[in-house]
Amino acid sequence: MTTITPLALPEVLLITPKRHGDARGWFSETWSRPALAAAGLDLDFVQDNQAFSAARGTLRGLHFQKAPYAQAKLVRVLRGAIYDVAVDIRPGSATYGRWIGAELSAERGDQLLVPRGFAHGYVTLVPDTELFYKVDNRYAPEAEGGLLWRDPALAVDWPVAEAEITANPRDRALPTLAELGRVAF
């Protein structure tokens, strides 16, 4: 049985599939539409993505897509570990500007469900980290958006020192939450 745990921002869910193991290893059903629909999660994933980061401290994010291409994401680590972050950027939300973070690892097999209306990013905690995520809308470059991962107003508590973080120039130049303005989801 899969365990679904709402986090401090209750729309963001930690999903932990049960692992069935023996001396040979283990098996886990990581996504079952009927099982999760019964728990109120009726998502139609349309695209799978995979990412690899060679070094500890690789940061990607905080990214999102605007309407009509907003995306929910189901993120899991295939190898290594990440600190995964979701920031509520839904206009009018009672938790607007708040963030939640969770450590995900291949060893534990847990997953983070990041709903539409949240910016998403992560930092790798170990070298050679690989992750896989499902999205419920197609990638649309014209709908891309992002937030600066080190925005002091967000004050995300990244578990890797800023001096150790490697981010691409695009992610280093993203706007702060104050600069972002209202986004339609």
C-alpha positions as a Markdown table, in Angstrom:
| # | Residue | x | y | z |
|---|---|---|---|---|
| 1 | Met | 0.0 | 0.0 | 0.0 |
| 2 | Thr | 1.3 | 3.5 | -0.9 |
| 3 | Thr | 1.5 | 6.0 | 1.9 |
| 4 | Ile | 0.4 | 9.6 | 1.1 |
| 5 | Thr | 1.5 | 12.3 | 3.6 |
| 6 | Pro | 0.4 | 15.9 | 3.3 |
| 7 | Leu | 3.2 | 18.2 | 4.2 |
| 8 | Ala | 3.1 | 21.7 | 5.9 |
| 9 | Leu | 1.7 | 23.0 | 2.6 |
| 10 | Pro | -1.0 | 20.3 | 2.4 |
| 11 | Glu | -1.4 | 20.4 | -1.4 |
| 12 | Val | 2.2 | 19.2 | -1.6 |
| 13 | Leu | 2.3 | 15.5 | -0.9 |
| 14 | Leu | 5.0 | 13.0 | 0.1 |
| 15 | Ile | 4.1 | 9.7 | -1.6 |
| 16 | Thr | 5.9 | 6.6 | -0.4 |
| 17 | Pro | 5.2 | 3.5 | -2.4 |
| 18 | Lys | 5.5 | 0.2 | -0.5 |
| 19 | Arg | 8.5 | -1.9 | -1.4 |
| 20 | His | 8.1 | -5.7 | -1.5 |
| 21 | Gly | 11.5 | -7.3 | -1.0 |
| 22 | Asp | 13.4 | -10.5 | -0.5 |
| 23 | Ala | 17.0 | -11.7 | -0.9 |
| 24 | Arg | 16.9 | -10.9 | -4.6 |
| 25 | Gly | 16.0 | -7.2 | -4.1 |
| 26 | Trp | 12.7 | -5.4 | -4.1 |
| 27 | Phe | 9.7 | -4.4 | -6.3 |
| 28 | Ser | 7.6 | -1.3 | -6.0 |
| 29 | Glu | 4.6 | 0.0 | -7.9 |
| 30 | Thr | 5.5 | 3.7 | -8.2 |
| 31 | Trp | 2.4 | 4.9 | -9.9 |
| 32 | Ser | -1.1 | 3.4 | -10.1 |
| 33 | Arg | -3.8 | 5.7 | -11.5 |
| 34 | Pro | -6.7 | 3.6 | -9.9 |
| 35 | Ala | -5.0 | 3.4 | -6.5 |
| 36 | Leu | -4.1 | 7.1 | -6.3 |
| 37 | Ala | -7.4 | 8.2 | -7.8 |
| 38 | Ala | -9.1 | 6.3 | -4.9 |
| 39 | Ala | -7.0 | 8.6 | -2.6 |
| 40 | Gly | -8.3 | 11.7 | -4.5 |
| 41 | Leu | -5.3 | 12.1 | -6.8 |
| 42 | Asp | -6.7 | 11.8 | -10.3 |
| 43 | Leu | -3.9 | 13.1 | -12.5 |
| 44 | Asp | -3.4 | 12.5 | -16.2 |
| 45 | Phe | 0.4 | 12.4 | -16.7 |
| 46 | Val | 1.4 | 13.1 | -20.3 |
| 47 | Gln | 5.2 | 13.3 | -20.2 |
| 48 | Asp | 8.0 | 11.7 | -18.3 |
| 49 | Asn | 11.3 | 13.5 | -17.7 |
| 50 | Gln | 14.7 | 12.3 | -16.5 |
| 51 | Ala | 17.6 | 14.4 | -15.3 |
| 52 | Phe | 21.2 | 13.6 | -14.2 |
| 53 | Ser | 23.5 | 15.7 | -12.2 |
| 54 | Ala | 27.2 | 14.7 | -11.8 |
| 55 | Ala | 28.1 | 16.9 | -8.8 |
| 56 | Arg | 26.8 | 17.4 | -5.3 |
| 57 | Gly | 25.3 | 20.9 | -5.0 |
| 58 | Thr | 23.8 | 21.1 | -8.5 |
| 59 | Leu | 20.7 | 23.3 | -8.2 |
| 60 | Arg | 17.9 | 23.3 | -10.7 |
| 61 | Gly | 15.0 | 25.7 | -10.3 |
| 62 | Leu | 12.8 | 27.2 | -9.1 |
| 63 | His | 10.8 | 26.6 | -12.2 |
| 64 | Phe | 7.1 | 26.5 | -13.2 |
| 65 | Gln | 4.9 | 26.8 | -16.3 |
| 66 | Lys | 2.0 | 29.4 | -16.6 |
| 67 | Ala | -1.5 | 28.7 | -17.9 |
| 68 | Pro | -2.6 | 27.1 | -20.1 |
| 69 | Tyr | 0.5 | 24.9 | -19.7 |
| 70 | Ala | 0.8 | 24.8 | -15.9 |
| 71 | Gln | 2.1 | 21.4 | -14.7 |
| 72 | Ala | 1.8 | 19.2 | -11.7 |
| 73 | Lys | 4.9 | 17.1 | -11.1 |
| 74 | Leu | 5.6 | 13.8 | -9.4 |
| 75 | Val | 9.3 | 13.6 | -8.6 |
| 76 | Arg | 11.4 | 10.6 | -7.5 |
| 77 | Val | 15.1 | 9.9 | -7.3 |
| 78 | Leu | 16.5 | 6.9 | -9.2 |
| 79 | Arg | 20.0 | 7.2 | -7.9 |
| 80 | Gly | 21.4 | 9.4 | -5.2 |
| 81 | Ala | 19.5 | 12.1 | -3.2 |
| 82 | Ile | 18.1 | 15.6 | -3.5 |
| 83 | Tyr | 16.5 | 18.2 | -1.4 |
| 84 | Asp | 13.3 | 19.0 | -3.3 |
| 85 | Val | 11.5 | 22.3 | -2.8 |
| 86 | Ala | 8.0 | 23.6 | -3.8 |
| 87 | Val | 7.0 | 27.3 | -3.4 |
| 88 | Asp | 3.3 | 28.3 | -3.4 |
| 89 | Ile | 2.9 | 31.1 | -6.1 |
| 90 | Arg | -0.8 | 30.9 | -6.5 |
| 91 | Pro | -2.3 | 34.4 | -6.4 |
| 92 | Gly | -4.7 | 34.7 | -3.6 |
| 93 | Ser | -3.5 | 31.6 | -1.8 |
| 94 | Ala | -3.4 | 31.7 | 2.0 |
| 95 | Thr | 0.1 | 30.2 | 1.8 |
| 96 | Tyr | 1.4 | 32.4 | -1.1 |
| 97 | Gly | 5.2 | 32.7 | -0.9 |
| 98 | Arg | 5.6 | 29.8 | 1.5 |
| 99 | Trp | 7.8 | 26.9 | 0.7 |
| 100 | Ile | 8.2 | 23.3 | 1.7 |
| 101 | Gly | 11.2 | 21.0 | 1.3 |
| 102 | Ala | 11.8 | 17.3 | 1.5 |
| 103 | Glu | 14.8 | 15.1 | 1.1 |
| 104 | Leu | 14.1 | 12.4 | -1.5 |
| 105 | Ser | 16.5 | 9.5 | -2.1 |
| 106 | Ala | 16.7 | 6.4 | -4.3 |
| 107 | Glu | 17.2 | 4.4 | -1.1 |
| 108 | Arg | 13.9 | 5.3 | 0.4 |
| 109 | Gly | 11.9 | 5.5 | -2.9 |
| 110 | Asp | 9.7 | 8.4 | -1.7 |
| 111 | Gln | 8.2 | 10.9 | -4.2 |
| 112 | Leu | 7.0 | 14.5 | -4.0 |
| 113 | Leu | 3.8 | 15.6 | -5.7 |
| 114 | Val | 4.2 | 19.3 | -6.6 |
| 115 | Pro | 0.8 | 20.6 | -7.7 |
| 116 | Arg | 0.1 | 23.3 | -10.4 |
| 117 | Gly | 0.7 | 26.8 | -9.0 |
| 118 | Phe | 3.9 | 25.9 | -7.3 |
| 119 | Ala | 7.5 | 26.7 | -8.4 |
| 120 | His | 9.7 | 23.7 | -8.1 |
| 121 | Gly | 13.5 | 23.2 | -7.7 |
| 122 | Tyr | 16.0 | 20.9 | -6.1 |
| 123 | Val | 19.7 | 20.6 | -5.1 |
| 124 | Thr | 21.6 | 17.4 | -5.3 |
| 125 | Leu | 23.0 | 16.1 | -2.0 |
| 126 | Val | 25.4 | 13.5 | -3.4 |
| 127 | Pro | 27.3 | 13.1 | -6.7 |
| 128 | Asp | 25.8 | 11.2 | -9.6 |
| 129 | Thr | 22.2 | 11.8 | -8.8 |
| 130 | Glu | 19.5 | 10.9 | -11.3 |
| 131 | Leu | 15.8 | 11.7 | -11.0 |
| 132 | Phe | 12.6 | 11.0 | -12.9 |
| 133 | Tyr | 9.4 | 12.9 | -12.9 |
| 134 | Lys | 6.0 | 12.8 | -14.5 |
| 135 | Val | 4.1 | 15.9 | -15.5 |
| 136 | Asp | 0.5 | 16.4 | -16.3 |
| 137 | Asn | 0.9 | 18.9 | -19.1 |
| 138 | Arg | 3.4 | 19.2 | -22.0 |
| 139 | Tyr | 6.5 | 21.3 | -21.9 |
| 140 | Ala | 5.8 | 24.7 | -23.5 |
| 141 | Pro | 8.8 | 27.1 | -23.6 |
| 142 | Glu | 6.6 | 30.1 | -24.1 |
| 143 | Ala | 5.0 | 29.3 | -20.7 |
| 144 | Glu | 8.2 | 28.9 | -18.7 |
| 145 | Gly | 8.8 | 30.9 | -15.6 |
| 146 | Gly | 10.9 | 30.8 | -12.5 |
| 147 | Leu | 11.9 | 32.3 | -9.2 |
| 148 | Leu | 15.4 | 33.1 | -7.9 |
| 149 | Trp | 16.4 | 30.1 | -5.7 |
| 150 | Arg | 18.2 | 32.4 | -3.2 |
| 151 | Asp | 15.4 | 35.1 | -2.9 |
| 152 | Pro | 15.8 | 36.4 | 0.7 |
| 153 | Ala | 12.1 | 36.9 | 1.0 |
| 154 | Leu | 11.6 | 33.1 | 0.4 |
| 155 | Ala | 14.5 | 32.2 | 2.7 |
| 156 | Val | 14.6 | 28.6 | 1.5 |
| 157 | Asp | 16.8 | 26.6 | 3.9 |
| 158 | Trp | 18.9 | 24.8 | 1.2 |
| 159 | Pro | 21.0 | 22.1 | 3.0 |
| 160 | Val | 24.0 | 22.9 | 0.8 |
| 161 | Ala | 26.0 | 26.1 | 1.4 |
| 162 | Glu | 25.5 | 28.7 | -1.3 |
| 163 | Ala | 29.3 | 28.6 | -2.0 |
| 164 | Glu | 28.9 | 24.9 | -2.9 |
| 165 | Ile | 25.9 | 25.4 | -5.2 |
| 166 | Thr | 26.3 | 25.2 | -9.0 |
| 167 | Ala | 23.4 | 26.8 | -10.9 |
| 168 | Asn | 23.2 | 27.8 | -14.5 |
| 169 | Pro | 23.2 | 31.5 | -15.5 |
| 170 | Arg | 19.5 | 31.3 | -16.3 |
| 171 | Asp | 18.6 | 30.1 | -12.8 |
| 172 | Arg | 20.9 | 32.7 | -11.2 |
| 173 | Ala | 19.1 | 35.5 | -13.1 |
| 174 | Leu | 15.5 | 34.6 | -12.3 |
| 175 | Pro | 13.3 | 37.2 | -10.6 |
| 176 | Thr | 12.5 | 37.4 | -6.9 |
| 177 | Leu | 9.0 | 36.7 | -5.7 |
| 178 | Ala | 8.4 | 40.5 | -5.4 |
| 179 | Glu | 9.6 | 41.0 | -9.0 |
| 180 | Leu | 7.6 | 38.1 | -10.4 |
| 181 | Gly | 4.1 | 39.6 | -10.0 |
| 182 | Arg | 0.9 | 37.6 | -10.4 |
| 183 | Val | 1.0 | 34.4 | -12.4 |
| 184 | Ala | -2.1 | 32.7 | -13.9 |
| 185 | Phe | -2.3 | 28.9 | -13.3 |
